[in-house]
Amino acid sequence: MSKICSKFAGGIKDTTMELFIELSAALLPAIALMVYIYWKDPVKEPAKELIRAAVLGATLCVPVALVEHFVQTALFGPNPESVSLLGTTVQAFFVAAIPEEAAKLFILWLVVRKNKYFDEHIDGIVYAVYVSLGFAAIENVFYVIGSENWLSVAVTRSLLAVPGHYAFAVLMGYYYSLYHFVSPTRKNAAMVLLMPVLAHGIYDALAMSGEANPVVGTIAFGVLIYFCIRMHRFAAGHIVALIHKDQNQPKETPTDYIA
């Protein structure tokens, strides 16, 4: 009997350890990028405000998933037999990019609208990143935990998907700050949502193209890597531009960092 109990306890221990490792692999990429943007911010935001932004972003995951399921069913039916390249592109924008980025923008607005610490241009990016990475962290957990090839999924998403959410957030936060602090024009208001949706939609369309055509998917994967590199350089330029603006130094054009 004691041997059976020991074996059972050992099984629980192994399962717990495996779950801990998978959970760590799912959460660490988002946490690392949160630490990075916190480090980049010259005047740190209060930890409680950043945690609030991340937690509210995390709460989006389940309701957004339900909305995406509803939109997917409405567009393609409950059991789509095949998906074309046009279909994957429609999914990328209308099922994923638009619902996710619109929900993140709503939470960003809730986080900063009465936040007395939202007083610098770079703050728009910081809060947008924490909202987006809170969402990305929980989304990553759903993808990684229980997956048969969880390590492969975790590595791929840590290199592409989670940094993608980070870059989309930088774009959202940049234009949010432009609208709030610099010029509250209709153009800037539109760009707050349009830019992250475009970046997110293009990213997903390239990533999902292999579902419709493996050959096109292979080519698209190479294009996706190039797109991600350019997108992150673009995002880095926006971060530097807003930091310089806050420091009253000559503003460097974000496009200077895209060459």
Protein Blocks (a to p, Z undefined) as FASTA:
>chain_A
ZZmmmmmmmmmmmmmmmmmmmmmmmmmmmmmmmmmmmmmpmbacdfklmmmmmmmmmmmm
mmmmmmmmmmmmmmnojbdfbdcfklmmmmmmmmmmmmmmmmmmmmmmmmmmmgcklmbf
klmmmmmmmmmmmmmmmmmmmmmnopaklmlmmmmmmmmmmmmmmmmmmmmmmmmmmmmm
moccfklmmmmmmmmmmmmmmmmmmmmmmmmomklmmmmmmmmmmmmmmmmmmmmmmmmm
mmmmmnopacddfklmmZZ
